[in-house]
Amino acid sequence: MYKVSENQKKRFAGLYLLEYIINKPRAFSLFLENDESDLEPILEYLMVEEWIQIHENSKYVPTVEGRLELKSFIGRYRSYLQQFDVYSCVDLERGEFAFKFWDDFENEERWDEFLQDDRWEDLRIAVAEFLGMDPIEIVFMSFVSEDRFGRTDTGWQFDLLLGTVWNTILEVCNQSLHMDDLGYESEGRRIEGESVIRDVYMQGKLLMDDLMSENETEFSDEIYKGEDPGDSEHYVDPVGM
């Protein structure tokens, strides 16, 4: 069973907030008011990690170290967006990936209907386990991608660290298929889950490489589209999303 510690929550929430601070850019006042007071433990964590610092005894601003840490996280985030979605819908019985049929659909509505078919299994957690990655981070990234964390709704500051979204993340991790769940018996011998997911991983990687080469525009990296950073609130270069 996966669990998320308070320190893990602070790290993930801190990285999410750090992206806001650097790419908006947004300098939070040292004296937080109203809903922003819920960000205090996250900002304290970022201070301890030396990813932000206090400027002119009035506001929190990012450090170069914070920018580099965010850049590393964004690199993993981009890799997730480019590579992991292909494992979200896999037919284990037929050995097929839903994304193999990407070009067969002319609109997003029909494509979404296709993805609802019961034959598709979500193997992203199992692939993360095979690759030695943190499944909680993978689900956190998927939630960010799906705008499950927002910065416009009332109370988002509270939800970032203490909201029920963290319980939902754990439910996804614990209820998903895991690498060991994929083992099976065949002709009197045991096929381990690791062998199954290794084959799935390699097939998915080849498929995604083909999709990216054929649909370069749709699958290309996004570039930074934030506000013009040429003002007094800009302390380090933005990090491309």
C-alpha positions as CSV (number, residue, x, y, z in Angstrom):
1,M,0.0,0.0,0.0
2,Y,1.3,3.4,-1.0
3,K,1.4,6.2,1.5
4,V,2.3,9.8,1.2
5,S,4.2,11.5,4.0
6,E,3.7,15.1,5.0
7,N,7.2,15.8,3.6
8,Q,6.3,14.3,0.2
9,K,3.2,16.5,0.1
10,K,5.2,19.6,0.9
11,R,7.8,18.6,-1.8
12,F,5.2,18.1,-4.6
13,A,3.1,21.1,-3.4
14,G,6.3,23.1,-3.2
15,L,7.3,22.3,-6.8
16,Y,3.8,23.2,-8.0
17,L,3.9,26.5,-6.1
18,L,7.5,27.2,-7.2
19,E,6.4,26.9,-10.9
20,Y,3.9,29.7,-10.1
21,I,6.5,31.8,-8.4
22,I,9.0,31.5,-11.2
23,N,6.9,31.4,-14.4
24,K,4.1,33.8,-13.5
25,P,6.2,35.4,-11.9
26,R,4.5,35.8,-8.5
27,A,6.4,37.1,-5.4
28,F,4.4,36.3,-2.2
29,S,4.5,38.8,0.6
30,L,6.3,37.8,3.7
31,F,3.2,38.7,5.6
32,L,0.5,36.3,4.2
33,E,-3.1,37.3,4.4
34,N,-6.4,35.5,4.1
35,D,-6.3,32.3,2.0
36,E,-2.6,32.8,1.3
37,S,-1.8,32.1,4.9
38,D,-2.4,28.4,4.0
39,L,0.7,28.5,1.9
40,E,3.0,29.3,4.9
41,P,4.2,25.6,5.5
42,I,4.9,25.2,1.8
43,L,6.8,28.4,1.6
44,E,8.7,27.4,4.8
45,Y,9.6,24.1,3.1
46,L,10.9,26.0,0.0
47,M,13.0,28.2,2.3
48,V,14.6,25.2,4.0
49,E,15.4,23.7,0.6
50,E,16.8,27.1,-0.4
51,W,14.6,27.2,-3.5
52,I,13.3,30.6,-2.5
53,Q,14.7,33.4,-0.3
54,I,13.4,36.6,1.4
55,H,14.0,39.7,-0.6
56,E,14.2,43.1,1.1
57,N,12.6,41.7,4.1
58,S,9.2,41.9,2.4
59,K,8.6,39.0,-0.1
60,Y,9.6,35.5,-1.1
61,V,11.5,35.2,-4.4
62,P,13.0,32.2,-6.2
63,T,16.7,31.3,-6.1
64,V,18.8,30.0,-8.9
65,E,18.8,26.6,-7.0
66,G,15.0,26.7,-7.1
67,R,15.0,27.3,-10.8
68,L,17.3,24.4,-11.4
69,E,15.1,22.1,-9.2
70,L,12.0,23.2,-11.1
71,K,13.8,22.6,-14.4
72,S,14.6,19.0,-13.3
73,F,11.0,18.4,-12.3
74,I,9.6,19.9,-15.5
75,G,11.9,17.6,-17.4
76,R,10.3,14.6,-15.7
77,Y,6.9,16.2,-16.3
78,R,7.5,16.6,-20.0
79,S,8.7,13.0,-20.2
80,Y,5.5,11.9,-18.4
81,L,3.3,13.8,-20.9
82,Q,5.2,12.4,-23.9
83,Q,5.6,8.8,-22.8
84,F,3.2,7.7,-20.1
85,D,-0.2,8.4,-21.6
86,V,0.3,5.5,-24.1
87,Y,0.2,3.1,-21.1
88,S,-3.1,4.5,-19.8
89,C,-5.2,2.3,-22.1
90,V,-3.8,-1.2,-22.9
91,D,-5.6,-4.3,-23.9
92,L,-3.6,-7.1,-22.2
93,E,-5.5,-9.9,-23.9
94,R,-4.9,-8.6,-27.4
95,G,-1.7,-6.9,-26.8
96,E,-3.0,-3.6,-28.2
97,F,-2.7,0.0,-27.2
98,A,-5.6,2.4,-27.7
99,F,-3.1,5.0,-29.0
100,K,-2.4,2.7,-31.9
101,F,-5.7,3.9,-33.3
102,W,-5.1,7.6,-32.6
103,D,-5.3,8.6,-36.3
104,D,-8.6,6.8,-36.8
105,F,-10.7,9.4,-35.0
106,E,-11.6,12.8,-36.4
107,N,-12.8,14.5,-33.2
108,E,-12.0,14.4,-29.5
109,E,-15.5,13.3,-28.5
110,R,-15.3,10.0,-30.5
111,W,-11.8,9.4,-29.2
112,D,-12.9,9.8,-25.6
113,E,-15.7,7.4,-26.2
114,F,-13.2,4.8,-27.6
115,L,-11.1,5.2,-24.5
116,Q,-14.1,4.2,-22.3
117,D,-14.1,0.7,-23.6
118,D,-13.9,-1.9,-20.8
119,R,-11.0,-3.7,-22.4
120,W,-8.5,-1.0,-21.7
121,E,-6.3,-1.3,-18.6
122,D,-4.4,1.6,-17.1
123,L,-0.8,0.3,-16.7
124,R,0.9,3.6,-15.8
125,I,1.5,2.7,-12.2
126,A,2.9,-0.7,-13.2
127,V,5.3,0.9,-15.8
128,A,6.4,3.4,-13.1
129,E,7.2,0.5,-10.8
130,F,9.2,-1.3,-13.5
131,L,11.2,1.9,-14.2
132,G,11.9,2.5,-10.6
133,M,9.9,5.7,-10.6
134,D,7.7,7.1,-7.8
135,P,4.1,6.2,-8.6
136,I,2.8,9.0,-6.4
137,E,4.8,11.5,-8.4
138,I,3.4,10.0,-11.7
139,V,-0.2,10.4,-10.4
140,F,0.6,13.9,-9.1
141,M,1.9,14.8,-12.6
142,S,-1.2,13.4,-14.2
143,F,-3.4,15.5,-11.8
144,V,-1.4,18.6,-12.7
145,S,-1.8,17.8,-16.4
146,E,-5.6,17.4,-15.9
147,D,-5.9,20.6,-13.9
148,R,-6.9,18.8,-10.8
149,F,-4.7,21.3,-9.0
150,G,-5.8,24.8,-9.8
151,R,-4.9,28.3,-8.9
152,T,-8.1,30.0,-9.8
153,D,-10.7,28.3,-7.6
154,T,-11.4,29.7,-4.1
155,G,-9.4,27.9,-1.5
156,W,-6.8,26.4,-3.8
157,Q,-4.1,27.4,-1.3
158,F,-5.6,25.0,1.3
159,D,-6.2,22.2,-1.2
160,L,-2.6,22.3,-2.4
161,L,-1.4,20.7,0.9
162,L,-4.4,19.6,2.9
163,G,-7.1,19.0,0.4
164,T,-8.7,15.6,-0.2
165,V,-7.0,15.4,-3.6
166,W,-4.1,13.6,-1.8
167,N,-6.4,10.9,-0.7
168,T,-7.6,10.5,-4.3
169,I,-4.0,10.3,-5.5
170,L,-3.3,7.4,-3.0
171,E,-6.5,5.7,-4.1
172,V,-5.3,5.8,-7.7
173,C,-1.9,4.4,-6.7
174,N,-3.3,1.6,-4.5
175,Q,-6.2,0.6,-6.7
176,S,-4.3,0.5,-10.0
177,L,-2.8,-2.6,-11.5
178,H,0.7,-3.2,-10.1
179,M,3.6,-5.0,-11.7
180,D,3.2,-8.1,-9.6
181,D,-0.5,-8.3,-10.5
182,L,0.4,-9.0,-14.1
183,G,2.0,-12.4,-13.6
184,Y,0.2,-15.5,-14.9
185,E,0.5,-19.2,-15.5
186,S,1.2,-20.5,-19.1
187,E,1.7,-24.1,-20.1
188,G,2.7,-25.1,-16.6
189,R,5.2,-22.3,-16.0
190,R,5.0,-19.0,-14.2
191,I,5.3,-15.8,-16.3
192,E,6.3,-13.0,-13.8
193,G,4.7,-9.6,-13.9
194,E,8.1,-8.0,-14.5
195,S,8.4,-9.9,-17.8
196,V,4.9,-8.8,-18.9
197,I,5.4,-5.1,-18.1
198,R,8.9,-5.1,-19.7
199,D,7.3,-6.3,-23.0
200,V,4.4,-3.7,-22.6
201,Y,6.9,-1.0,-21.9
202,M,9.0,-1.7,-25.0
203,Q,6.0,-2.0,-27.2
204,G,4.6,1.3,-25.9
205,K,7.9,3.1,-26.3
206,L,8.1,2.0,-30.0
207,L,4.5,3.1,-30.6
208,M,5.0,6.5,-29.0
209,D,8.2,7.1,-31.0
210,D,6.2,6.4,-34.1
211,L,3.3,8.6,-33.1
212,M,5.7,11.5,-32.2
213,S,7.4,11.2,-35.6
214,E,4.1,11.1,-37.5
215,N,2.3,13.8,-35.5
216,E,5.1,16.1,-34.7
217,T,2.9,19.1,-34.0
218,E,0.5,17.4,-31.6
219,F,3.2,15.6,-29.6
220,S,5.9,18.3,-29.7
221,D,7.2,20.0,-26.5
222,E,5.3,23.1,-25.4
223,I,7.3,26.2,-24.9
224,Y,7.1,28.8,-22.1
225,K,4.0,31.0,-22.7
226,G,4.0,33.0,-19.5
227,E,3.8,36.7,-19.0
228,D,6.6,39.0,-20.1
229,P,9.1,38.6,-17.3
230,G,10.7,42.0,-17.9
231,D,9.6,43.6,-14.6
232,S,10.7,44.0,-11.1
233,E,9.1,40.7,-10.0
234,H,11.4,38.6,-12.2
235,Y,14.3,37.2,-10.3
236,V,15.4,34.1,-12.3
237,D,14.7,33.0,-15.8
238,P,11.4,31.2,-16.4
239,V,11.4,27.4,-16.9
240,G,9.7,26.2,-20.1
241,M,6.7,23.9,-19.6
